[in-house]
Amino acid sequence: MDISPYVGGDASVEGLARVMKLSANEGATGPSPKAIAAYTEAGANLHRYPDGGAAELRAGLAEMYGLDVNRLICGNGSDEIISHLIHAYAGQGDEVVYSEHGFLMYPLGAMASGATPVKAREDNFTATVDGFLAAVTERTKIVFVANPNNPTGTYLPQAELVRLRAGLPDDVLLVIDSAYAEFVSRNDYAPGIEMVSAHDNVVMTRTFSKIYGLAALRLGWAYCPAEVAGVFHRVRGPFNVNTAAQAAGLAALRDVQHTDEARAHNDRWLPWLQDECTRLGLNYIPSVGNFLTIQFEADGPRSADAAQEFLRTKGILPRGIAGYGMPDYLRFTIGLEDENRSVVAALEEFLSAANGG
Ligand SMILES: *Cc1c(COP(=O)(O)O)cnc(C)c1O
């Protein structure tokens, strides 16, 4: 009963027909038409159980990224993979380390397994190797790094992840959650594939919920050591990934042009939103994901709560992140052009109203 159930981002406002849901980092440009077609086609076979091994999807992933298919696992969202890993490797008396403002599924999953979540200190809303290593004890079983992290949008360069792994005991699993990897274009960034290939205590998780725009289908995957894959197959449900998700995921993966367009959209609008915040005098945490976390005042008419309430009346739904210990911030998913422009216009109106003008 100590667990605060995970609450998804707001999706509707009573009395408003159209809302701009910018609260869950779903890909703004939506799914590939080819994924929608594959999903629709799957309808004819709804009476059949899924392929429990997700063979075609795993083969597609192996081909796309040059991976060993036997080390690829698929899950009902990457959330399922995260929680099974915790169930399998951590329990009563064990510790699961994550960064101070790290993704909430890690502490929730740890508690659900009876393990103790342990926060590693961050520096400027960014996880640090030294912070992680200082949090590790002989009871630590798993270290989770969301890279880039949600809700901060910050990331650790590959060299830092390598340094982190080198500093961990060999029996601690390092899970690199690269849910936003496809959005990141930094020379010093890597999602973690090479590290998984080189070591037997590193897992990289990925999702179809973000750039691929398939959040509704619940589809994630991970690249892991063979032994970890074997453990996952023992604890997962036999048909954990449904047929429509497998088919749509494969089609989405192969529609490289659609993914490139989604990335290009983000590359255009994320810097635009950051520049507009600067123009409005709003601080933000520089992000490499498809979202931006913006700072408001601690209280008074310019607080994050006041902003969220004002935006709500306009049908604009960002994510309040008080649950992450960041009550002064709101997280905005990068939306379509008109959504982004509406956010800025509404923020401008909010700030001027708060000024009494
Ligand atoms: C959105 C998100 C996920 C993905 O979840 P799914 O279960 O695959 O939808 C995982 N990790 C982080 C950090 C996220 O923000």
The ligand as an SDF file (V2000), in Angstrom:
LIG
                    3D

 15 15  0  0  0  0  0  0  0  0999 V2000
    7.7500    6.2160  -22.2250 C   0  0  0  0  0  0  0  0  0  0  0  0
    8.8820    5.5640  -21.5240 C   0  0  0  0  0  0  0  0  0  0  0  0
    9.0270    4.1870  -21.5370 C   0  0  0  0  0  0  0  0  0  0  0  0
    8.1230    3.3530  -22.3470 C   0  0  0  0  0  0  0  0  0  0  0  0
    7.2400    2.7030  -22.0690 O   0  0  0  0  0  0  0  0  0  0  0  0
    6.3590    1.6470  -22.8350 P   0  0  0  0  0  0  0  0  0  0  0  0
    5.9670    0.7450  -21.7420 O   0  0  0  0  0  0  0  0  0  0  0  0
    7.2560    0.9730  -23.8480 O   0  0  0  0  0  0  0  0  0  0  0  0
    5.2620    2.4080  -23.4520 O   0  0  0  0  0  0  0  0  0  0  0  0
   10.1050    3.6010  -20.9250 C   0  0  0  0  0  0  0  0  0  0  0  0
   11.0250    4.3680  -20.3140 N   0  0  0  0  0  0  0  0  0  0  0  0
   10.9390    5.6980  -20.3020 C   0  0  0  0  0  0  0  0  0  0  0  0
   12.0170    6.4780  -19.6660 C   0  0  0  0  0  0  0  0  0  0  0  0
    9.8560    6.3390  -20.8930 C   0  0  0  0  0  0  0  0  0  0  0  0
    9.7460    7.6560  -20.8450 O   0  0  0  0  0  0  0  0  0  0  0  0
  1  2  1  0
  2  3  1  0
  2 14  2  0
  3  4  1  0
  3 10  2  0
  4  5  1  0
  5  6  1  0
  6  7  2  0
  6  8  1  0
  6  9  1  0
 10 11  1  0
 11 12  2  0
 12 13  1  0
 12 14  1  0
 14 15  1  0
M  END
$$$$
